[in-house]
Amino acid sequence: MIQNDKHIDFYLIGISNHPIPKLNDDVLELIKKSVVFSGGKRHYELVKSFLPKNHNWIEISGKMDVLIKKYSGFNSSIVVFASGDPFFYGFGNTLQRLLPNAKLKAFPYFNSIQLLCHKTQTNYNTLKSLSIHGRDWTALDEALINRTELIGVLTDSKKTPAVIAKRMLQYGFDNYSITIGEALDGNEEHIEQLDLSACKTKTHNALNCVLLKQLTPKDKPFGIPDAAFIPLENRANMITKMPIRLSTISALALQNKNVFWDIGACTGSVAIEAKQQFPHLKIVAFEKRRACITIIQQNAERFSTPGIEIVIDDFFNLNLNDFPMPDVVFIGGHGGRLKELIETVYQLNPLVRFVTNAVRETSSSVFIETLTDLNYAISTNSIQLNDHNKISIHTAEKQ
């Protein structure tokens, strides 16, 4: 039974998509004793027959700050209806974020991904659940790059199963099947498993979620051969060589970083290798050569590396506040303006970590002098490959 010895600000009722939701006795008793209710328009249609005659309904739509202000106009507990589990990418998380001191009590139902697993008899012990509903592709990209075997995805009206399938095929993830659950528990429930090629041309009920199941493993190299990259035309040697590339990524220390800028990305080799090993990273690849936008994109697709933002422009012409602030920067090119570039990035984040690969002594001295003046500690490793010039990998870390 519901405990009445303490005040609860919000009761969160997870409901199914059944035409008549299945509510237990505790929830029915709570509804009977309550006056203020809230939920989406679809939720109201499902539960209005259970509500007392003189009830207040606050629709969840639009701006959350406006909604919270409406809530504050009531002193009594508010009963909120949500789909499935309110704490699975649901409204419970929103309330905790916007009203951290509010007292909540939840009566959850199965979330839609759980339901799809139940209805397809899928063992979901190792399931990675994520949402791209109103979000970007980051979480799905990370799961795919990590070669996750079973992925449950909450979709939205733009990132539909067909769009997901197209993106996966674009980046070479053709080793998955896709199972779509439409209107689960409702009168229009439909479940089908497709290969990605078939899915990319189909339209599905807007109320859906998907399971992505890996059918065969996909290799994930540690160190991509130089010859495998599409090069800049007539500049095949203009690529950071694999041993240098991997040493550079080690120097970048990306494990606990969030945003990485690759400045002077050229073919995208450093950005792609970094994203392969640290798929959680937000990576922005800056390059001024127009031809490189196609080269970087094609290389990203060739090596199954979605999620790199490619920016083609002169770095010094950009409004850098339009991009996520970097934790770490690799300077692969600077157009002879290395000191100015360092100072520009430093103004954005005085704690940013810098790494560069220098062949010329002048580049080494400018990097070291500029960052020493900014109270950075400099460390250097030098590598020489075959008959190539010696490369100095300089790392600058704030003291």
ChimeraX attribute file (.defattr): number of C-alpha atoms within 10 A of each C-alpha:
attribute: neighborCount
match mode: 1-to-1
recipient: residues
	/A:1	8
	/A:2	10
	/A:3	7
	/A:4	7
	/A:5	6
	/A:6	7
	/A:7	11
	/A:8	16
	/A:9	18
	/A:10	21
	/A:11	21
	/A:12	25
	/A:13	24
	/A:14	22
	/A:15	24
	/A:16	25
	/A:17	20
	/A:18	14
	/A:19	12
	/A:20	14
	/A:21	16
	/A:22	14
	/A:23	17
	/A:24	9
	/A:25	11
	/A:26	12
	/A:27	18
	/A:28	13
	/A:29	13
	/A:30	14
	/A:31	19
	/A:32	13
	/A:33	11
	/A:34	17
	/A:35	18
	/A:36	21
	/A:37	22
	/A:38	21
	/A:39	21
	/A:40	16
	/A:41	12
	/A:42	12
	/A:43	20
	/A:44	18
	/A:45	11
	/A:46	17
	/A:47	17
	/A:48	13
	/A:49	10
	/A:50	14
	/A:51	19
	/A:52	14
	/A:53	10
	/A:54	9
	/A:55	13
	/A:56	14
	/A:57	18
	/A:58	19
	/A:59	17
	/A:60	19
	/A:61	11
	/A:62	8
	/A:63	8
	/A:64	13
	/A:65	10
	/A:66	11
	/A:67	15
	/A:68	14
	/A:69	10
	/A:70	12
	/A:71	19
	/A:72	9
	/A:73	8
	/A:74	11
	/A:75	9
	/A:76	15
	/A:77	18
	/A:78	22
	/A:79	25
	/A:80	24
	/A:81	25
	/A:82	25
	/A:83	23
	/A:84	23
	/A:85	22
	/A:86	25
	/A:87	18
	/A:88	18
	/A:89	16
	/A:90	15
	/A:91	19
	/A:92	21
	/A:93	14
	/A:94	14
	/A:95	19
	/A:96	14
	/A:97	11
	/A:98	12
	/A:99	11
	/A:100	11
	/A:101	10
	/A:102	12
	/A:103	15
	/A:104	17
	/A:105	14
	/A:106	17
	/A:107	18
	/A:108	19
	/A:109	19
	/A:110	17
	/A:111	19
	/A:112	27
	/A:113	25
	/A:114	17
	/A:115	19
	/A:116	24
	/A:117	18
	/A:118	13
	/A:119	13
	/A:120	15
	/A:121	9
	/A:122	15
	/A:123	10
	/A:124	15
	/A:125	7
	/A:126	10
	/A:127	19
	/A:128	16
	/A:129	19
	/A:130	18
	/A:131	19
	/A:132	18
	/A:133	17
	/A:134	12
	/A:135	11
	/A:136	12
	/A:137	16
	/A:138	18
	/A:139	17
	/A:140	23
	/A:141	22
	/A:142	20
	/A:143	18
	/A:144	22
	/A:145	23
	/A:146	15
	/A:147	16
	/A:148	17
	/A:149	17
	/A:150	23
	/A:151	23
	/A:152	24
	/A:153	24
	/A:154	21
	/A:155	22
	/A:156	17
	/A:157	14
	/A:158	13
	/A:159	18
	/A:160	24
	/A:161	30
	/A:162	20
	/A:163	18
	/A:164	22
	/A:165	25
	/A:166	19
	/A:167	19
	/A:168	23
	/A:169	18
	/A:170	16
	/A:171	21
	/A:172	17
	/A:173	21
	/A:174	18
	/A:175	16
	/A:176	23
	/A:177	20
	/A:178	24
	/A:179	23
	/A:180	23
	/A:181	26
	/A:182	21
	/A:183	20
	/A:184	22
	/A:185	18
	/A:186	14
	/A:187	10
	/A:188	10
	/A:189	15
	/A:190	15
	/A:191	17
	/A:192	12
	/A:193	17
	/A:194	14
	/A:195	15
	/A:196	24
	/A:197	16
	/A:198	12
	/A:199	22
	/A:200	19
	/A:201	12
	/A:202	11
	/A:203	11
	/A:204	16
	/A:205	16
	/A:206	14
	/A:207	17
	/A:208	24
	/A:209	26
	/A:210	25
	/A:211	26
	/A:212	24
	/A:213	19
	/A:214	19
	/A:215	12
	/A:216	10
	/A:217	11
	/A:218	14
	/A:219	8
	/A:220	14
	/A:221	11
	/A:222	11
	/A:223	15
	/A:224	19
	/A:225	11
	/A:226	17
	/A:227	12
	/A:228	10
	/A:229	20
	/A:230	19
	/A:231	21
	/A:232	17
	/A:233	10
	/A:234	7
	/A:235	8
	/A:236	13
	/A:237	11
	/A:238	12
	/A:239	22
	/A:240	19
	/A:241	18
	/A:242	18
	/A:243	16
	/A:244	20
	/A:245	22
	/A:246	18
	/A:247	15
	/A:248	23
	/A:249	19
	/A:250	12
	/A:251	21
	/A:252	24
	/A:253	13
	/A:254	20
	/A:255	11
	/A:256	10
	/A:257	16
	/A:258	16
	/A:259	18
	/A:260	25
	/A:261	24
	/A:262	25
	/A:263	23
	/A:264	21
	/A:265	29
	/A:266	27
	/A:267	28
	/A:268	30
	/A:269	24
	/A:270	24
	/A:271	28
	/A:272	27
	/A:273	22
	/A:274	24
	/A:275	24
	/A:276	24
	/A:277	18
	/A:278	20
	/A:279	23
	/A:280	22
	/A:281	21
	/A:282	18
	/A:283	24
	/A:284	22
	/A:285	24
	/A:286	26
	/A:287	26
	/A:288	18
	/A:289	14
	/A:290	12
	/A:291	14
	/A:292	22
	/A:293	20
	/A:294	13
	/A:295	19
	/A:296	27
	/A:297	20
	/A:298	19
	/A:299	20
	/A:300	26
	/A:301	19
	/A:302	15
	/A:303	20
	/A:304	22
	/A:305	25
	/A:306	25
	/A:307	23
	/A:308	21
	/A:309	16
	/A:310	20
	/A:311	18
	/A:312	18
	/A:313	13
	/A:314	14
	/A:315	17
	/A:316	12
	/A:317	7
	/A:318	12
	/A:319	8
	/A:320	13
	/A:321	8
	/A:322	7
	/A:323	12
	/A:324	14
	/A:325	16
	/A:326	22
	/A:327	20
	/A:328	23
	/A:329	21
	/A:330	25
	/A:331	19
	/A:332	20
	/A:333	20
	/A:334	18
	/A:335	11
	/A:336	10
	/A:337	12
	/A:338	17
	/A:339	16
	/A:340	13
	/A:341	17
	/A:342	19
	/A:343	15
	/A:344	13
	/A:345	19
	/A:346	17
	/A:347	10
	/A:348	14
	/A:349	14
	/A:350	14
	/A:351	16
	/A:352	19
	/A:353	23
	/A:354	25
	/A:355	25
	/A:356	24
	/A:357	24
	/A:358	21
	/A:359	15
	/A:360	12
	/A:361	10
	/A:362	11
	/A:363	18
	/A:364	19
	/A:365	11
	/A:366	15
	/A:367	22
	/A:368	21
	/A:369	13
	/A:370	16
	/A:371	21
	/A:372	16
	/A:373	9
	/A:374	15
	/A:375	13
	/A:376	21
	/A:377	14
	/A:378	18
	/A:379	14
	/A:380	15
	/A:381	13
	/A:382	14
	/A:383	14
	/A:384	12
	/A:385	11
	/A:386	7
	/A:387	6
	/A:388	9
	/A:389	12
	/A:390	15
	/A:391	18
	/A:392	22
	/A:393	21
	/A:394	22
	/A:395	24
	/A:396	23
	/A:397	18
	/A:398	15
	/A:399	10
